[in-house]
Amino acid sequence: MTYSVKKYSLACGLDIYGFLKDIRFVLLFYVIGDLLTTIYAIQTGLAQEGNPVVSAFASMNGIYSIVLFKVFFIIALLGSHVYIMRSSAGRKQGQIFAWNALRHTIAIMGIIIILNNLLVMVGFVSPVYLVLSYATSLLV
């Protein structure tokens, strides 16, 4: 017996199933991986949140309020997806390239953030902090 999975859509005929399938690595690395390593590091006292906005929000509303930022990020990514796919009418190849570049860049960024979090948890100085402090010193 076979059955088909009905693809649900939002306004403008957006395929939510296809969108979620497209961002599966973003969800795995940038959303879930970063969220789990960050919450674990903060709860165990191994590290603290490096983003001052997220840190202030989490200190006022609890550590699990960081999930809200990830939800807002997914909504913003959905908006970006819709914008990219609806813009540049007639340039399908350009739309696909832009969307793939965006989602793959965010997924790679998620991998880097997870590795950074793990290094900080075992006692190393954050490589991201080192790069940013070096870049800032070049500007001065």
C-alpha positions in Angstrom: 0.0 0.0 0.0 1.4 3.3 -1.0 0.3 6.8 0.1 1.6 10.2 -0.7 2.6 12.8 1.8 0.6 15.9 1.3 2.8 19.0 1.2 1.4 21.8 3.3 1.8 25.3 2.2 1.5 28.8 3.5 0.4 31.9 1.6 1.9 32.3 -1.9 2.1 28.5 -2.4 5.2 28.0 -0.2 6.1 24.4 0.3 6.9 24.1 4.0 8.0 20.5 3.7 10.4 21.4 0.9 11.7 24.4 3.0 12.3 22.2 6.0 14.0 19.6 3.9 16.2 22.4 2.4 17.2 23.7 5.8 17.8 20.3 7.5 21.5 21.0 8.0 20.8 24.5 9.2 18.4 23.0 11.8 20.8 20.3 12.8 23.9 22.5 13.2 23.0 26.1 13.6 19.8 25.6 15.5 19.9 22.4 17.5 23.7 21.9 17.8 24.4 25.5 18.8 21.4 25.5 21.2 22.3 22.2 23.0 26.0 23.1 23.4 25.2 26.6 24.5 22.6 25.6 27.1 24.9 22.8 28.4 27.9 25.1 28.7 25.9 27.7 30.5 24.1 25.3 32.9 27.3 23.5 33.8 29.2 26.8 34.3 31.8 25.9 31.6 31.1 29.0 29.6 28.8 32.0 29.2 26.8 33.3 26.2 29.1 35.5 24.0 26.4 37.5 22.3 25.5 40.4 24.6 21.9 40.7 23.4 21.2 37.0 23.8 23.0 37.0 27.2 21.0 39.9 28.5 17.7 38.4 27.3 18.6 35.0 28.8 19.6 36.4 32.1 16.2 38.2 32.3 14.0 35.4 31.0 15.9 32.2 31.7 18.3 30.1 29.8 15.7 28.4 27.7 14.5 31.7 26.3 17.4 31.3 23.8 15.1 29.0 21.9 13.0 32.0 21.1 15.9 33.5 19.2 16.3 30.3 17.2 12.5 30.4 16.3 12.8 34.0 15.2 15.8 33.0 13.1 13.9 30.3 11.4 11.1 32.7 10.6 13.6 35.2 9.2 15.2 32.4 7.1 11.7 31.5 5.8 11.2 35.2 4.9 14.6 35.2 3.1 13.6 32.1 1.2 10.4 33.6 0.0 12.2 36.8 -1.0 14.9 35.0 -2.9 12.5 32.7 -4.7 10.1 35.5 -5.6 12.7 38.1 -6.6 14.7 38.1 -9.8 11.8 36.9 -11.9 13.0 34.8 -14.8 16.3 34.0 -13.3 15.6 30.6 -11.8 19.3 29.6 -11.7 20.3 32.7 -9.9 17.6 32.2 -7.3 18.7 28.6 -6.7 22.3 29.7 -6.4 21.5 32.5 -3.9 19.3 30.2 -1.8 21.9 27.4 -1.7 24.7 29.8 -0.9 22.7 31.3 2.0 21.6 28.0 3.6 25.0 26.3 3.2 26.8 29.2 4.6 24.6 29.2 7.7 25.0 25.4 8.1 28.8 25.8 7.9 28.6 28.7 10.4 26.7 26.3 12.7 29.5 23.7 12.5 32.0 26.4 13.3 29.9 27.6 16.3 29.5 24.1 17.6 33.3 23.5 17.4 33.9 26.8 19.1 31.5 25.9 21.9 33.1 22.5 22.4 36.6 24.1 22.5 35.5 26.6 25.1 33.9 23.9 27.2 37.1 21.9 27.4 39.0 25.0 28.5 40.5 26.6 25.4 40.1 30.3 24.5 37.4 30.8 21.9 38.9 30.8 18.4 36.1 33.1 17.3 37.0 35.5 20.0 40.7 35.4 19.0 39.9 36.1 15.4 37.5 38.9 16.2 39.9 40.5 18.7 42.8 40.3 16.2 40.6 41.9 13.4 39.5 44.6 15.8 43.1 45.4 16.7 43.9 45.9 13.0 41.3 48.6 12.8 42.7 50.6 15.7 
